[in-house]
Amino acid sequence: MNLLDEQIPDSQRQRLGAWRIRVHQIGYDVGRKGMKDQEIIPFLHQQRRVTFFTLDFDFFQHDLCHARYCLVCMDVRKQEAAAYVRRVLRHPQFNSVAKRMGKVIRASSKGIQVLNVNTEREIFVEWRD
């Protein structure tokens, strides 16, 4: 499941739908409106193989790496969120659920920083498009 944080605008969710990218959003499809950051991680633990997209950098922490989910922190303007969700999902290193699980990712115009559950080292991945 691809899950958007509540702060991602509805226009961006609709854009993803127009691109046939299936997403759910906290406060609309799952969870409840106003979920706090500290409530989201336990919520993700209850889900199965979820990729959570957010604009909140508090989630870019190595101790949040977990084999059951992927966190993607996007360092972009709200109006660019859909484009970066799409870019991450299409990137050859992250284009399947199995490739994303266990990672905390920071996506920006400069590239992708990746923290992995199996290693302490941060890696940098360039965009392919």
C-alpha positions as CSV (number, residue, x, y, z in Angstrom):
1,M,0.0,0.0,0.0
2,N,1.2,3.5,-0.8
3,L,0.2,5.9,2.0
4,L,0.3,9.7,1.9
5,D,0.6,11.8,5.0
6,E,-2.3,14.0,5.8
7,Q,-0.4,17.2,5.0
8,I,-0.1,16.3,1.3
9,P,-2.7,18.4,-0.6
10,D,-5.7,16.7,-2.1
11,S,-4.7,18.1,-5.5
12,Q,-1.6,16.0,-5.3
13,R,-3.5,12.9,-4.4
14,Q,-5.9,13.4,-7.3
15,R,-2.9,13.8,-9.6
16,L,-1.5,10.5,-8.5
17,G,-4.9,8.9,-9.2
18,A,-4.9,10.4,-12.7
19,W,-1.5,8.7,-13.3
20,R,-3.1,5.5,-12.1
21,I,-0.9,5.3,-9.0
22,R,-3.1,3.9,-6.2
23,V,-2.6,5.7,-2.9
24,H,-4.4,6.0,0.4
25,Q,-4.2,9.0,2.7
26,I,-4.1,9.3,6.4
27,G,-7.3,11.0,7.6
28,Y,-9.2,10.3,4.5
29,D,-8.9,6.6,3.7
30,V,-7.1,5.2,6.7
31,G,-6.3,6.3,10.2
32,R,-7.9,9.5,11.4
33,K,-7.4,13.2,10.8
34,G,-4.9,14.9,13.1
35,M,-2.8,11.8,13.8
36,K,0.4,12.9,15.5
37,D,3.9,11.8,14.4
38,Q,4.3,9.5,17.4
39,E,1.0,7.8,16.4
40,I,1.9,7.1,12.8
41,I,4.8,4.7,13.4
42,P,2.7,2.3,15.6
43,F,0.0,2.6,12.9
44,L,2.5,1.6,10.2
45,H,3.6,-1.4,12.3
46,Q,0.0,-2.6,12.1
47,Q,-0.1,-2.4,8.3
48,R,1.4,-4.8,5.8
49,R,4.2,-3.7,3.5
50,V,3.3,0.0,3.4
51,T,5.3,2.8,1.8
52,F,4.5,6.1,3.7
53,F,5.2,9.4,1.8
54,T,5.5,12.5,3.9
55,L,6.9,16.1,3.8
56,D,7.9,15.8,7.4
57,F,11.7,15.5,8.0
58,D,11.2,14.2,11.5
59,F,10.8,10.8,10.0
60,F,14.3,10.7,8.4
61,Q,15.9,8.8,11.2
62,H,17.8,5.5,11.2
63,D,16.0,4.2,14.2
64,L,12.7,4.3,12.3
65,C,14.0,1.8,9.7
66,H,11.8,-1.3,10.0
67,A,11.4,-4.4,7.8
68,R,7.5,-4.0,7.6
69,Y,7.5,-0.6,6.0
70,C,9.3,2.2,4.0
71,L,9.3,5.9,5.0
72,V,9.8,8.4,2.2
73,C,10.5,12.0,3.3
74,M,10.2,14.4,0.4
75,D,12.2,17.6,0.5
76,V,10.0,19.4,-2.0
77,R,7.2,21.9,-2.2
78,K,3.7,20.6,-1.5
79,Q,2.8,21.2,-5.1
80,E,5.6,18.8,-6.2
81,A,4.7,16.0,-3.9
82,A,2.9,13.8,-6.5
83,A,5.7,14.1,-9.0
84,Y,8.2,12.9,-6.4
85,V,6.0,10.1,-5.2
86,R,5.9,9.0,-8.9
87,R,9.7,9.4,-9.3
88,V,10.5,7.3,-6.2
89,L,8.0,4.5,-7.3
90,R,9.5,4.4,-10.8
91,H,13.2,4.5,-9.8
92,P,14.9,1.2,-10.6
93,Q,16.2,0.8,-7.0
94,F,12.7,1.3,-5.5
95,N,10.2,0.2,-8.1
96,S,8.9,-2.7,-6.1
97,V,7.6,-3.1,-2.6
98,A,10.3,-5.7,-1.8
99,K,13.0,-3.2,-2.9
100,R,11.6,-0.4,-0.6
101,M,10.9,-2.4,2.6
102,G,13.2,-1.6,5.5
103,K,14.3,1.7,4.2
104,V,13.9,5.4,5.2
105,I,14.4,7.6,2.2
106,R,14.9,11.3,1.7
107,A,14.0,12.4,-1.8
108,S,14.9,15.8,-3.1
109,S,15.8,17.4,-6.4
110,K,19.5,16.6,-5.7
111,G,18.9,12.8,-5.3
112,I,17.9,10.2,-2.8
113,Q,19.4,9.5,0.6
114,V,18.7,6.0,1.9
115,L,18.9,4.6,5.4
116,N,18.5,0.8,5.6
117,V,17.5,-1.5,8.4
118,N,20.5,-3.8,7.7
119,T,23.2,-1.2,7.8
120,E,24.2,1.9,9.7
121,R,25.7,3.6,6.6
122,E,23.7,6.1,4.6
123,I,23.8,5.8,0.8
124,F,23.2,8.3,-1.9
125,V,21.3,7.4,-5.1
126,E,21.0,9.6,-8.2
127,W,17.8,10.1,-10.1
128,R,17.6,8.1,-13.3
129,D,15.4,10.4,-15.4
